[in-house]
Amino acid sequence: MTGRAMEPLPPEAVPTAAEFEAGDQEAGPPAADVPTPWGPEQTELAPTQMQMPPENTLLPSQSLQELLARDTVQVEVSPEKKGLFLKHVEYEVSSQRFRSSVYRRYNDFVVFQEVLLHRFPYRMVPALPPKRVLGADREFIEARRRALKRFINLVARHPRFSEDVVLKLFLSFSGPDVQNKLKESAQGIGDEFLHCKAATHAKDFLPADIQAQFAASRELVRSVYNSFYKLRDRAERIASRAIDNAADLLMFGKELSALGSDTTPLPPWAALSSNTWGSLKQALRGLSVEFALLADKAALQGRQEESDVVEKLNLFLDLLQSYKDLCERHEKGVLHRHQRALHRHSLTKRQVLGAAQSREPEAVEQLESRIVEQENAIQTLELRSHFALYCLRQETQLVHVYLPLTSHILGAFVSSQSQGHQEMSKVWNDLKPKLHCLFAGPSSVPARPRSPPEDSLLPR
């Protein structure tokens, strides 16, 4: 799907509020782009229920460093699984900003995300990791923990979400049944459109070529996403190879130790003396210590690259994916509803003409009343459409603020590789002198090992 502007229908074009509801029932559930209040509809909102930051500019005032400094949230797996029969995993969620530590289940995250989508349908709400139907193993739980950590940090650093009361509730409420608390916080409260001062004049902030800019931004994000997806895969393979290398080095050292600990006596016809063989075995046992140290260095490098490189790439990919999801919601939501409303309005006008020609004054009066309602609904949808583009442009700029994260990722990768190779090189160099006793000559003077000539390896 491209970002090309949808061609508007002729202006002589929709039904009453009842017809809108009926039409939505025919076409399925309402699009996520225009949410429905979760509780009794309210026309006014107490100022303390939702506090929005100033709306006097389109451009974000925060740098990447300022966004990252908003909060750092840690997510760790609780060591004890809860539940009498069906055990479930709990996560300890700790926020630096709120100085809080609470326990949350996966379903708590799901409700939290639903509330965010309800209140901010025109913003980048990150996706959650998928739910697993069957039992979860340790590897799945760890992957989910990392994904939940990326999710909550993107939310906690978002300029709009970070100032909303629902975030503080999720990160600091330690009472029972946080899910009901989250749902209660959204009852009767509309979405951002109903509370933003810029909603009624968002069109004034938009450039004339907003649709062309929208299409260009989608194409750029698509290209960047594809490139970073490949970079993430390569980074995962590099980190995995380091961890595999650590396992191989450790096993190599253990085999040397096993060889040096062998107690099988030399046969009488052996050309090697018992003393020489004993010294050789003692040297082999000593080498296992260095190989264990090499394994530790390689494993540390692999884990560091998983944390500092792979996870940061995944964080940026999650952000880009949330932007792509937002673009899909924008086109399938308010734009689609606007076009459908225009079409219904056109049909109603034709019905008015038909009733007038057949001289049915009561029908004409009812249809004209419906047209007024429809025109009001269309006007609201037009305002929503402009506000959605206003938010979309802000979210696009937020993606651009995150682009310098690339340099952080590359810096972490280069630093990890450089430090890892330096530390391992030092261990290898320290290992060289200990090899001399393995290659002592006739006069017991250490000699460097020589590779046998190629001809001597060939069968005769």
N, C-alpha and C positions, 0 to 999 in steps of 0.2 A: 504494500500500500504506500503510495507516495504522499507527499505533503501538498499536492496541488489543491488549489482552492476549489470547493464544490460550487458548481454553477447554480445560482439562485433561480428559483422558479419565478414566473411572472408575478409582479406585485399585486395583481388583482386576485389576490389569493386570500379559515380554519374553524372549529366547533367550540362549544361551551366547555367549562371545566369538567363537567360530567362526561362529555364526549372525549375529552383528553384522557380521563381515567379509563373510560371504556376502551379507547384505542390502545392504551398501554397494556390493558389486560389481553387484548387480542394479539399484540405483538410480543408478549412475554413480559418478564419483570423489567422495571425501569432501569435504564442505563445507570451505571455507577457514577456517571458524570454529573447527574442531577439527583442528589440523594433525597430520601424521604425522612422526615424527623422520626426518631425512635419512640417518642412518647407523644402526649397531647400537644398539639400544635400551639406554639406561643408566638405572639406577634412582637413582644418586647423581651429584652434580655437584660438582666441586671449587669451593670458594668463589671462586677467582680467575677463573673462567670467565664469570661473570655477576654484576655488582654492581648491586643494586637499591637505590634510595633508600628512606628510611624510609616505612612505610605507616601511620603513626599518625593520619592525618587524611584526610578526603575532599576538603576544600577545598584548592585549590592556593594555596601560599604566595607565589607569584611575581606581581608586577605585570607589565604589558605591557613597561615599561622593562627590568625584570630579564630577561624572556624574550628581548627583542631583544638584550640585552647578552651573552647566553650565547655567541654566536658570530656572525660575519659571514663568509659564504663567497662568494668571487667565482668566477665561471665564465666563462672566456674561450675563444674558439676558437683552437686552435693554428694558427699561420700556415702550417704545412706539413702536407699530407695524407699519411698513412702507407699502406703497402701496395704490393706490387710491381705487381699487375695491377688489382685492385679497390681503389681509393682509399677510405679511410674517414677521417672527421673525428675528431680528438682534442680534448678540452677540458682546459684547464689549470684545476684546481680548487685554490683557495688558501683556507686556513682561518686566521683571526686567532687563534683559541683554541689550536690546535695548532702555530701558526707553521710551517705546512707548505704545500708546493706540489707537487701530483702531477698526472699526466696520466691521464685516464679517457676511455674510449669510451662510446658510448650503451649498448652491451650490458653494460658494467660497472654502469651505473646500474640496468639491468633486474635483474641478479642481486642487487644490493644491496637493491632493493625486495622481491624474493622472500624474501630472508633476513629482512627486517623483518616481512613478513606472517607468516612461519613462527614467529617468536619473539614477535610482538606481535599476535596475531589480533584482539584486542579493543580495539585502539587505532586512532587516525586515521593511517593510512599514506597519504600523498598519492599521487595518480596521476602517471604519467609521460606526457610528450607521446607521441603515436602514432608508430609506426615507419613510415618511408616505404620502399616497395618499390623504386620507381624512383629515378633520380638526384635528388639534393637540390640546389636552387639556393640562392643566397646568402640570399634572403629566408626560405626554410624553415629554413636552418641558424641564422639569427639568432633566429627565433621559438622554435626548439628550445632554443637556448642560454639564452634568458630563462626558458623553462619549467623547464629543469633547475636553473637558479639558484634559482628559487622553491621547487622541490622540496627541494633539499638544505638550504636555509635553514630551511624549516619543520621538517625532520627534526632539524637541528642544534640547534634551539631547543626541541624537545619535551622536557618534563621527564623522560620515561622513556628515549627514544631517546638523548638527549645523554649519559646515563651508561652506555650499553652499549658493550661493547668493539668491536662490529662497526662503529660509527660512526667510532671512532678508526682502525680498520683501513682503512676506505674513504678517510678523509681524509688519512692519513699514510703508508700503506704504499706504498713506491716500488719494490718489487721486481717481478719478472715474474709474470704470470698472477694478477692480483688476484682474478679470478673464482673460481679454485680455493681461494684463501685464504679468501674469504668463505664458500664452501660448507663448507670444513673447519671453520670456526668454528661452524657450526650442526649439524654431525654429532653425533648422539647427545645433543644438548641439546634438551630439550623447550621448550614455550612458557612464557610468563610465568606461567601458572596453576601450573605445577609448582615455581616458585621464589619465588613471592610469599607472604610470611608471612600476608597477609590472605585468602588464597584459601579456606581452610577455614571462615572465619567472616565472609565478605563479606556474608552475609545480615544480620548484625547492624548493618551500616552503612547498610542500605537503608531508606527510609521505607515505610510501609504502602502508600502510593499511588504506588509507583514506576512502575507501568505508565501511570498517568494523567500523571505528570510526563514520562515518556518520550514519550508522544503529543504533549503540549503543546510539548516542546522540538523535536520534529521539525517541527511546524507552524510554530514561530517561525523555525527555521533555513530552512525552505522559503521563507517570506515574505521574510526578509532576503536570501536568495540571489537571488530574483527581482528585488528592488529593486536590489541591487548589480550584478546582471548588466546591467540597463538603464543604470545610472549609468556602468558601464565602457564600454558602447557609445557613450554620448554623449561621454564624455571622450576616447575614441579619435577621434571625429569632430572634436572641437574641436582636438585636437593635430594631426590630419591637415590641417585647414583652415589652421592656422598655418604648416605646412610648405609647403602649396600656395601660400599667400599669399607666402611667402618666394621661391618660384620665380617667381611672377608679377612681384614687385617687381624681382627681378634682371633678368628679361627686359625689363621696362619701361625700366630704366636702360640696358641694352645697346642698345635701339632708339634711345634719345635720343643715346647715344654714336655710333651708326652714322649718325644724321641729322646730328650735328655734324661728323662726319668726311667727309661727302660733298664731293667735289671738283668736282662738275658746275658750270661757270661760269653766272652769271646771263645770260639773253638781253638784248640791247640794249634791248628794249622793257619790261623789268621796272621797275616803279615804285619798287622798293626798291634803295637804293644798295649797291654791293659792300661798302663798309665796314660798313654796318649789318648786312648779311647775315653778314659774317664775324664780327662781335661776337656776333651771335645764335647762330651755330654754336659759337663758343667757350664760350658760356654753357651750351649744351645738353650739350657734352662734360663740363663741370664737374659738371653735375647727376647724371651717372651714378654718381659716387663716392658721393653721399648715398643714392641708391637701392640701391646695393650694400650700404651700411651698414645700411639699413632691412631688406634681405633677410637679412643676418646676424642681426639682432636677432630677426626673426620666426622664423627657423629655430632659433635657440637656445631661444626660448620653446617651440616645438613639441617639440623633443627633451627639454627639461626636463620638460614635462608628460607625455610618454611615460614617462620614467624615474620621476618622483616621484609621479605621479597614476595613470596607467594601470597601471603595474606593481604598485603597492601595491594597487590594486583587484583585479588579477588574483591577487595573493598571497592576499588575503582570500577571494576566490572559490574558489581551490584548497583553502583550509582548510575552507570550508563544504562543498565537494563531497566532501572526504575524510570529513567527518562523515556526510553522506548515504550514502556508500558503506559506512561502518561500520554504520549502521542496517540497511542491506540485508543485510549479512553476518550481523548479529546475528539477524535474523528467519529467514533462509534457512539458517543454520548450526546453532548449538547448540540453539535452540528447536525447530527442525524435527526434529533428531536425537532430542531428548528425547521428543517426541510419538510418533515412530516406535518408540522403545524401549518406551514404555508400551503401545503397541498390540501389539507382539510379545510382551511379557510377558503380556498378557491372553490371547493365543492359546495360549501355553504352559500357562497355568493350566487352560484348558479341556481341553487334551490330557491333563493330569494327571487331571482328573475323569473323562475318558473311559476312560483306562487303569485307574483305580481301579475303575470300574464293571464293566469287563471282566475284572477280577482278573488283571492282568498286573504282578506285583510288580517285575520287572526294569525294565520300561518306566517304572513310577512312580518308581523310584529314580533312573533317569537323568534323567527330567524334573524331579524335585525338585532334583537337582544343578544342572541348567541354570537353574532358577529362582533359586537362590542366586547364581549368576554374574551373571544378569541384574539382580538387585536391587542387586548391587554396582556394576554398570555404570550403572544408573539413578541411584544415589546420586552417582556421579562426575559424571554429566551434570547433576544438580541443582546440585551445587557449582559446576560450570562455568557454568551458567545464572546463578546468583547473582553469580559473579565477573565474568561478562560485563556484567551490569547495573551492578556496582560500577565497572568500568572505563568503561562508557558514561557514567555520571554524571560521572566525573572529566573525560572528554573534553568533555562538555557544558559543564562549568565552564571548561574551557580555551578553548572557543569564546567564552564570555562575557568572558574575560580579553582576548581579541583585539578585542572590540567597540570599545574606545576608539581603535583604529587609524583609525576613521572621522574623528575630529578631526584626526589627523595628515594624512590624505588631503585633507580640506577646507582645512586650513591651507596645504598645499603648493600646492593649486590656486589659492587666493586670492592667495598670495604670488607665484606665477608670473604670474598675470594682471596684478596690480598693478605688479610690477617691469617686465614686458614692455611694458605700455602707457606707463609713465613714460619708459622708455628710448626707445621709438619716438616718443613725443610730443616729446622733446627734439630728436631728429634732424629731425622735421618742422618744429619751430620754428626750428632753425638753417637750414633750407632756405628759409624765407620771404624773407630779405633777398636771397638769390641769384636770386630770381625777378624782382626789380625791373627789372633790365637788359633783361628780355624785353619789358617793357611801357613803354618810354620814350616820352614824348610829343614834340611838335614842338620844345619848348625843352630837350629832353634831361633833363627832370625826371621821375624815376620816378613812374609812376601805377599805382594798383591796377587789376588787370584787371576788366573789367566783362563780364557775360554779355550777349549780344545780346538785344534784345527778342524776345519770342515771335513777334510778327507778322512780323519780318524773316526768321524761319526757315521761314515758310509759303510754298508755291509761289504765284507770281503768275500 
